Amino acid sequence: MQNEVLHVNGMSCVHCVNSIKGALKSLGVQGDVNLENGTVTVVYDENKVTLETIKEAIEEQGYEV
């Protein structure tokens, strides 16, 4: 399992948190979203999903990684 901290711009509310968590969940990725720090900590199996795919899923929700 890999553990990465991503810096995400554009998050400002609970809706943002839920949107990102939903995108991560659809990939089978665990995520901890921190609005205060503007970060998303992800834990994922590198044999099932790439970090690039995770970043793209977040960006598809309208945020900048």
N, C-alpha and C positions, 0 to 999 in steps of 0.2 A: 504494500500500500504506500502511496505517495501522499505527502502533505505539503501543500503550497499555500502561500499567502498572496492574494491578488489585490492590487490597488484598483478600485473601481470608482470612477467619477460619475456623478449624476444621481446618486442615491440621496433621498431626503426624507423618506417617510416609511411607515409600516407597509404600504403597498409595494414600495421598492423592494423591501426585504422579502415579502411573499412572492413577488414576481421572480426574483433571483432564485429563491429556494425552490420554487416550482420548476424552473428550468433545469436546475441541478438534479432535482429528484427524478426528472424524466430521463436523465442520463445514468441514473444509479449512483450519483455522487452525493456524498454528505457535505453540507456546507454550513458554515457559521458566518452570518453577515453582521458586521459591526458598522452601524451608521456613523458613530462618532469618529471612528478612525478612517472610514471610507475603505474598509477592507473586507474581503471575503476569503475565509480560510476553507480550503477544500481538501477532502480526503478521498482518494480515488484509487482504483486498481488500474495501473498503467497497462495491463494486458487487455482491458476492456474498453478504455476510453483514453484519449490523449488530452494533454493540457490544452492544446490548440482547440480541440472540440469544445472543451469547457469554456474557454474564453469566447468562442463564437456563440455559444448558447446564451451567455450573459449579454453579449453585444446585441444579439437579436432581440433582447428585451428592451433595448434602447439606452444601454449604459456603455461607457467607455472603459475598457480594461487596459 
